[in-house]
């Protein structure tokens, strides 16, 4: 019977020692009170670069452009 009292006393004393520690250190550091930091903005660069179109003057020699309100526009090409 005395062994049970001694063992239970030691267990109780052990629990009291572990309970005496300061577990509020997380609250003191405001780890969970502050909002989480925003993720860094990652610049997205495309893998394939779009091709630049050559200028219109390189492809053909144009003399001018005629715009007709009813039919659209036409290009006069030098021969």
PESUL-V779056 format. One line per field, one symbol per residue. phi: phi as a letter, one per 40 degrees, with the letter a starting at -180 (. if undefined). psi: psi as a letter, one per 20 degrees, with the letter a starting at -180 (. if undefined). burial: b if it has 24 or more other ideal C-beta (glycine too) atoms within 12 Angstrom, else e. A space follows every 50 residues. Layout:
# PESUL-V779056
phi->???
psi->???
burial->???
This chain:
# PESUL-V779056
phi->.ccccccccccccccccccccccccccccfccccccccccccccbccccc cccccccccbcccibbbbdcbhbbbcbcc
psi->hhghggghgggghghhghiiqnijhghhikgihqqqqqqqpppopqgppq ppqqqhhhgqophrpppphhicqqpppq.
burial->eeeeeeeeeeeeeeeeeeeeeeeeeeeeeeeeeeeeeeeeeeeeeeeeee eeeeeeeeeeeeeeeeeeeeeeeeeeeee
